[in-house]
Amino acid sequence: MANRRRTSAPPALETKDFTPEEIDAGSERLRKRIEEVQALREGVRYDDQRRHNAENNIRRAVLEIFGERSLEYQQSGHPRIWKGSLNFNMHPAECQRRFLDGIPDTVSMLENLIAVLEEKRPTGQSLAGRARAAFNATELHPRIAGACAELYEDGHYSNAVLNASLALVNFVKEKSGRFDLDGTDLMMQVFSPKNPTLVFSSLGDQSDLDEQQGLMFLSVGSVLAFRNPRAHKLLDDDPEAALEYIGFLSLLAKRLAKGQRRKPA
């Protein structure tokens, strides 16, 4: 009797439990893949390397988010941005059409993966949701809130921090009357303990002078750390960090509001 060849059973599928932070990060990563795929509509040929890069990026994202033995990876981990069959000697124009027709299907597949992630979310708010709730509960200085609240609510966290830092700089200019200065020069001269334009106390003892100098350095730091980087390049602030940055800027604005203008000696 001939021996029967044994066939190994396929590995069992595994289901991963996600934390809210992992769901947020995974959803954001898949949204970036959607943007990458949608950008292929702009004059990209079916045989362009950018198409293959997008397919590889999707494969890597699905693998790293869901795992090699997940149903999601088995079903969506080997994407091809293409609709229909691929025939030998197909005309380039037909190849281009099938490539372009495959873009909406790929986007829908990625959107479905985001929906799958959201269904796995434990009861409770996401990290972004908790941060927005905390933002709304924070008593920000009106100048800061007016400059950044709408941007923050819409998820434009870096722009919200930039606008808040610009609002602080403009508030210092208005309070001091020094519209001829900007940035670190403005903060150094207006708050200098040696001959300040704006003071936070009577400067009657060393403690007062230390506080004046400390708030000067904090104001300078707000320009260097928050305004300048976001004014010169695109940053990707997360909602929690952005809330903390904006809260810091609001604290400086509240101290500034209580400051007194003093004539130079």
C-alpha positions as CSV (number, residue, x, y, z in Angstrom):
1,M,0.0,0.0,0.0
2,A,1.5,3.3,-1.0
3,N,2.3,5.8,1.7
4,R,0.0,8.8,1.7
5,R,1.8,12.2,1.7
6,R,1.0,14.1,4.8
7,T,0.0,17.7,4.3
8,S,0.6,20.1,7.1
9,A,-2.4,22.1,8.2
10,P,-2.2,25.8,7.7
11,P,-1.2,27.8,10.8
12,A,-4.1,28.8,12.9
13,L,-5.3,32.4,12.6
14,E,-4.5,34.7,15.5
15,T,-6.5,37.6,16.8
16,K,-4.7,40.5,18.3
17,D,-5.9,42.6,21.2
18,F,-5.2,46.3,20.7
19,T,-4.7,49.1,23.1
20,P,-6.4,52.5,22.3
21,E,-3.0,53.9,21.5
22,E,-2.2,51.0,19.1
23,I,-5.5,51.6,17.4
24,D,-4.8,55.3,17.0
25,A,-1.4,54.7,15.6
26,G,-2.5,51.9,13.3
27,S,-5.4,54.0,11.9
28,E,-3.1,56.9,11.3
29,R,-0.7,54.7,9.5
30,L,-3.4,53.3,7.3
31,R,-4.7,56.8,6.5
32,K,-1.2,57.7,5.3
33,R,-1.3,54.7,3.0
34,I,-4.7,55.9,1.7
35,E,-3.1,59.3,0.9
36,E,-0.2,57.6,-0.8
37,V,-2.6,55.5,-3.0
38,Q,-4.8,58.5,-3.9
39,A,-1.7,60.4,-5.0
40,L,-1.1,57.8,-7.7
41,R,-4.0,59.3,-9.7
42,E,-1.8,62.4,-10.5
43,G,-0.1,61.3,-13.7
44,V,1.4,58.1,-12.4
45,R,1.8,55.2,-14.9
46,Y,0.8,51.6,-14.1
47,D,4.4,50.5,-14.3
48,D,5.8,53.4,-12.2
49,Q,7.9,52.4,-9.2
50,R,5.7,54.6,-7.0
51,R,2.9,52.1,-7.5
52,H,5.1,49.2,-6.3
53,N,6.3,51.3,-3.4
54,A,2.7,51.9,-2.4
55,E,1.8,48.2,-2.6
56,N,4.9,47.3,-0.5
57,N,4.1,50.0,2.1
58,I,0.5,48.6,2.4
59,R,1.8,45.1,2.8
60,R,4.3,46.2,5.5
61,A,1.7,48.2,7.4
62,V,-0.9,45.5,7.5
63,L,1.7,42.9,8.6
64,E,3.1,45.1,11.4
65,I,-0.3,46.3,12.6
66,F,-2.3,43.0,12.5
67,G,0.4,40.3,12.5
68,E,1.4,37.6,10.0
69,R,-1.2,35.1,11.2
70,S,-4.1,37.6,11.2
71,L,-7.1,37.2,9.0
72,E,-6.5,40.9,7.9
73,Y,-3.0,40.0,6.6
74,Q,-4.2,36.9,4.9
75,Q,-6.9,38.8,3.1
76,S,-5.3,42.2,2.5
77,G,-1.6,41.8,3.1
78,H,-0.6,41.2,-0.5
79,P,-2.3,44.1,-2.3
80,R,-2.2,44.8,-6.0
81,I,-3.5,48.2,-7.2
82,W,-5.3,46.7,-10.2
83,K,-8.8,45.8,-11.2
84,G,-9.5,42.7,-13.1
85,S,-7.3,40.1,-14.7
86,L,-3.8,40.6,-16.0
87,N,-3.4,39.2,-19.5
88,F,-0.3,38.6,-21.5
89,N,0.5,41.3,-24.2
90,M,-2.2,43.6,-22.7
91,H,-2.1,47.1,-24.4
92,P,-0.5,49.8,-22.2
93,A,-3.7,51.9,-22.4
94,E,-5.7,49.0,-21.0
95,C,-3.1,48.4,-18.3
96,Q,-3.3,52.1,-17.3
97,R,-7.1,51.9,-17.1
98,R,-7.1,48.8,-14.9
99,F,-4.5,50.4,-12.6
100,L,-6.5,53.5,-12.2
101,D,-9.7,51.5,-11.7
102,G,-7.9,49.6,-8.9
103,I,-7.2,52.7,-6.9
104,P,-10.7,53.1,-5.4
105,D,-10.8,49.4,-4.5
106,T,-7.5,49.7,-2.7
107,V,-8.7,52.8,-0.8
108,S,-11.9,50.9,0.2
109,M,-9.8,48.0,1.4
110,L,-7.7,50.3,3.6
111,E,-10.8,52.1,4.9
112,N,-12.2,48.7,5.8
113,L,-9.1,47.9,7.8
114,I,-9.4,51.2,9.7
115,A,-13.0,50.2,10.5
116,V,-11.9,46.8,11.7
117,L,-9.4,48.5,14.0
118,E,-12.1,50.8,15.4
119,E,-14.3,47.8,16.1
120,K,-11.5,46.4,18.3
121,R,-11.3,49.5,20.3
122,P,-11.9,48.9,24.0
123,T,-14.8,50.8,25.6
124,G,-13.8,54.4,26.2
125,Q,-12.3,57.3,24.3
126,S,-9.4,57.3,22.0
127,L,-6.2,59.1,22.9
128,A,-7.2,61.9,20.6
129,G,-10.7,62.0,22.0
130,R,-9.3,62.2,25.6
131,A,-6.9,65.0,24.6
132,R,-9.7,67.0,22.9
133,A,-11.9,66.5,26.0
134,A,-9.0,67.8,28.2
135,F,-8.5,70.7,25.8
136,N,-12.1,71.7,26.1
137,A,-11.9,71.5,29.9
138,T,-8.8,73.6,30.2
139,E,-9.2,77.3,31.0
140,L,-6.8,78.7,28.4
141,H,-6.1,82.4,28.2
142,P,-8.5,83.9,25.7
143,R,-5.8,85.1,23.4
144,I,-4.4,81.6,23.1
145,A,-7.7,79.8,22.9
146,G,-8.9,82.2,20.2
147,A,-5.8,81.5,18.1
148,C,-5.8,77.7,18.3
149,A,-9.0,76.2,19.5
150,E,-10.6,75.6,16.0
151,L,-7.4,74.1,14.6
152,Y,-7.0,71.8,17.6
153,E,-10.6,70.6,17.3
154,D,-10.0,69.9,13.6
155,G,-6.9,67.8,14.4
156,H,-4.4,70.3,13.0
157,Y,-2.2,70.0,16.1
158,S,1.1,71.5,14.9
159,N,-0.7,74.5,13.4
160,A,-2.6,74.9,16.6
161,V,0.7,75.1,18.5
162,L,2.2,77.5,15.9
163,N,-0.8,79.8,16.1
164,A,-0.8,79.8,19.9
165,S,2.9,80.7,20.0
166,L,2.3,83.5,17.4
167,A,-0.5,84.8,19.6
168,L,1.8,85.0,22.6
169,V,4.4,86.9,20.6
170,N,1.8,89.4,19.4
171,F,0.4,89.8,22.9
172,V,3.9,90.7,24.2
173,K,4.3,93.2,21.4
174,E,1.0,94.8,22.2
175,K,1.6,94.8,26.0
176,S,5.1,96.3,25.7
177,G,4.6,98.5,22.6
178,R,7.7,97.1,21.1
179,F,6.4,96.4,17.6
180,D,10.0,97.0,16.3
181,L,11.1,93.7,17.8
182,D,10.2,90.0,17.2
183,G,11.0,86.6,18.5
184,T,13.9,86.0,20.9
185,D,15.0,89.7,20.7
186,L,11.6,90.8,21.7
187,M,11.5,88.5,24.7
188,M,15.1,89.2,25.8
189,Q,14.7,93.0,25.8
190,V,11.1,93.3,27.1
191,F,11.6,91.0,30.0
192,S,15.3,91.6,30.8
193,P,15.7,92.0,34.6
194,K,18.3,94.7,34.0
195,N,16.0,97.2,32.3
196,P,12.7,95.6,31.5
197,T,9.7,97.0,29.7
198,L,7.3,94.6,31.3
199,V,7.7,93.4,34.9
200,F,6.0,90.7,36.9
201,S,6.8,92.1,40.3
202,S,8.4,95.2,42.0
203,L,11.9,93.7,41.4
204,G,12.6,94.7,45.0
205,D,14.8,91.7,45.9
206,Q,16.8,88.8,44.4
207,S,13.7,86.5,44.3
208,D,11.9,89.0,42.2
209,L,14.8,89.4,39.9
210,D,15.1,85.6,39.6
211,E,11.5,85.3,38.7
212,Q,11.8,88.0,36.1
213,Q,14.8,86.3,34.5
214,G,13.1,82.9,34.6
215,L,10.0,84.1,32.9
216,M,12.2,85.8,30.3
217,F,14.0,82.5,29.5
218,L,10.7,80.7,29.4
219,S,9.3,83.2,26.9
220,V,12.5,82.9,24.8
221,G,12.1,79.1,25.0
222,S,8.6,79.3,23.7
223,V,9.8,81.1,20.6
224,L,12.7,78.7,20.0
225,A,10.9,75.4,20.9
226,F,7.4,76.0,19.7
227,R,7.2,78.9,17.1
228,N,10.3,78.6,15.1
229,P,10.4,74.9,14.3
230,R,6.7,74.9,13.2
231,A,7.2,78.1,11.1
232,H,10.0,76.6,9.1
233,K,9.1,72.9,8.6
234,L,6.2,70.5,8.9
235,L,5.9,68.8,12.2
236,D,3.5,66.1,13.3
237,D,2.5,66.9,16.9
238,D,0.3,64.3,18.6
239,P,-2.8,65.6,20.4
240,E,-1.5,65.1,23.9
241,A,1.8,66.9,23.3
242,A,0.1,69.7,21.5
243,L,-2.3,70.2,24.5
244,E,0.7,70.4,26.8
245,Y,2.5,72.9,24.6
246,I,-0.6,75.1,24.3
247,G,-1.2,74.9,28.1
248,F,2.4,76.2,28.6
249,L,1.8,79.1,26.2
250,S,-1.4,79.9,28.0
251,L,0.4,80.0,31.3
252,L,2.8,82.5,29.9
253,A,0.0,84.6,28.5
254,K,-1.8,84.6,31.9
255,R,1.4,85.8,33.6
256,L,1.9,88.4,30.9
257,A,-1.7,89.7,31.4
258,K,-0.8,90.5,35.0
259,G,2.5,92.1,34.1
260,Q,3.0,95.9,34.3
261,R,4.6,98.2,31.8
262,R,7.5,100.1,33.1
263,K,9.3,103.0,31.6
264,P,12.9,102.3,30.7
265,A,15.4,103.7,33.1
